[in-house]
Amino acid sequence: MSERPDYLPEHIREKLFHDPRVAEQDLRVDVKEHRVLLGGNVSSLQLRHTITEVAQELLPGYEIVNETTVVPTTEPEDAEPVS
Amino acid sequence: MIRIAAVGDLHYGEGSQGILKPGLEHLPDRADLLLLAGDLTRWGKPEEVQVLADELRGVPIPMIAVLGNHDYHCGREAEVRRVLEAAGVRVLEGEGTTVDVDGVRVAIAGTKGFGGGFRGAHGSDFGEPEMKAFVGHTKMLSDRLEKALAGLNAADLRIALLHYSPIEGTLEGERLEIYPFLGSYLMAEAVDNVGADLVLHGHAHHGSEKGRTPAGIPVRNVAQPLIRHAYNVYTLNGHREVLPAAAGGIT
């Protein structure tokens, strides 16, 4: 992929969102030289791995640093009285 | 006291088995209803929502959902709806339903809702056909929400279930540039016109949980990446408290 570096992170973010394996709009993408930094929330460890794989497919030869966080789905501690 | 469990934005994919299920183990002991605030899938595929439906099937409390923008992406929202309903989840779009909880009639009016922005900065159905369609869609869904809520007037408690946000208050934390894509005040106005006890929505993963409509009705953003639990639980007194309609002089 040869693109202007100013626009490359946004293009990668858009491609990740439009990939049905990912479809995650909340990802942050930064590209510094040949290093791609990915951030944001994901729903599972598996999705986190998939994002790394898809990013590698999009940018072969780049180092992918995936710093996304898996959001917990544990039970809530308390109920909130609203009325 | 009625206990409402709610969550949105689960974004299930075909490999999402087991994400939610462990967190549902004690749900029937902790809540009387489960409300799902849209974006139940990543891509809007029936195969994706089937994974979620398999985890919800057999949950012994009433489950009610609206769909979100992701659930429309493939144009297969009717199939998504059917899969959920086959698992016992009632799906609402511009309509309402009433559930009896120990003699208390709890009514839920639901719509996906849509965007446009908020008071002082809302888009208008003016100019290009695309802009008219965008704002017109929000107006149509807001009108349907108001009618659905008004039709549930006999209930003891009324809840509006949305995907998009009706207020800016639960968007705090999101980038201002995307507010028009996150919700519309037209939905808050619809709720304020006819009254409700609680409004629930998702969609704003980086927003805030708590807010109120201009007339003071509590709003809770239950986007899962925000609440960071399988669901949140809100309790409501069974006695109906109808707030006055926000006619004029809104502050």
Boltz contact constraints between the chains, C-beta under 6 A:
constraints:
  - contact:
      token1: [A, 20]
      token2: [B, 43]
      max_distance: 6.0
  - contact:
      token1: [A, 23]
      token2: [B, 42]
      max_distance: 6.0
  - contact:
      token1: [A, 23]
      token2: [B, 43]
      max_distance: 6.0
  - contact:
      token1: [A, 26]
      token2: [B, 205]
      max_distance: 6.0
  - contact:
      token1: [A, 41]
      token2: [B, 225]
      max_distance: 6.0
  - contact:
      token1: [A, 43]
      token2: [B, 11]
      max_distance: 6.0
  - contact:
      token1: [A, 43]
      token2: [B, 19]
      max_distance: 6.0
  - contact:
      token1: [A, 44]
      token2: [B, 19]
      max_distance: 6.0
  - contact:
      token1: [A, 46]
      token2: [B, 15]
      max_distance: 6.0
  - contact:
      token1: [A, 71]
      token2: [B, 225]
      max_distance: 6.0
  - contact:
      token1: [A, 71]
      token2: [B, 228]
      max_distance: 6.0
  - contact:
      token1: [A, 72]
      token2: [B, 228]
      max_distance: 6.0
  - contact:
      token1: [A, 73]
      token2: [B, 19]
      max_distance: 6.0
  - contact:
      token1: [A, 73]
      token2: [B, 20]
      max_distance: 6.0
  - contact:
      token1: [A, 73]
      token2: [B, 23]
      max_distance: 6.0
  - contact:
      token1: [A, 73]
      token2: [B, 230]
      max_distance: 6.0
  - contact:
      token1: [A, 74]
      token2: [B, 23]
      max_distance: 6.0
  - contact:
      token1: [A, 74]
      token2: [B, 229]
      max_distance: 6.0
  - contact:
      token1: [A, 75]
      token2: [B, 23]
      max_distance: 6.0
  - contact:
      token1: [A, 75]
      token2: [B, 230]
      max_distance: 6.0
  - contact:
      token1: [A, 76]
      token2: [B, 229]
      max_distance: 6.0
  - contact:
      token1: [A, 76]
      token2: [B, 232]
      max_distance: 6.0
  - contact:
      token1: [A, 76]
      token2: [B, 233]
      max_distance: 6.0
  - contact:
      token1: [A, 79]
      token2: [B, 233]
      max_distance: 6.0
  - contact:
      token1: [A, 79]
      token2: [B, 235]
      max_distance: 6.0
  - contact:
      token1: [A, 80]
      token2: [B, 234]
      max_distance: 6.0
  - contact:
      token1: [A, 81]
      token2: [B, 235]
      max_distance: 6.0
  - contact:
      token1: [A, 82]
      token2: [B, 198]
      max_distance: 6.0
  - contact:
      token1: [A, 82]
      token2: [B, 218]
      max_distance: 6.0
  - contact:
      token1: [A, 82]
      token2: [B, 234]
      max_distance: 6.0
  - contact:
      token1: [A, 82]
      token2: [B, 236]
      max_distance: 6.0
  - contact:
      token1: [A, 83]
      token2: [B, 236]
      max_distance: 6.0
  - contact:
      token1: [A, 83]
      token2: [B, 237]
      max_distance: 6.0
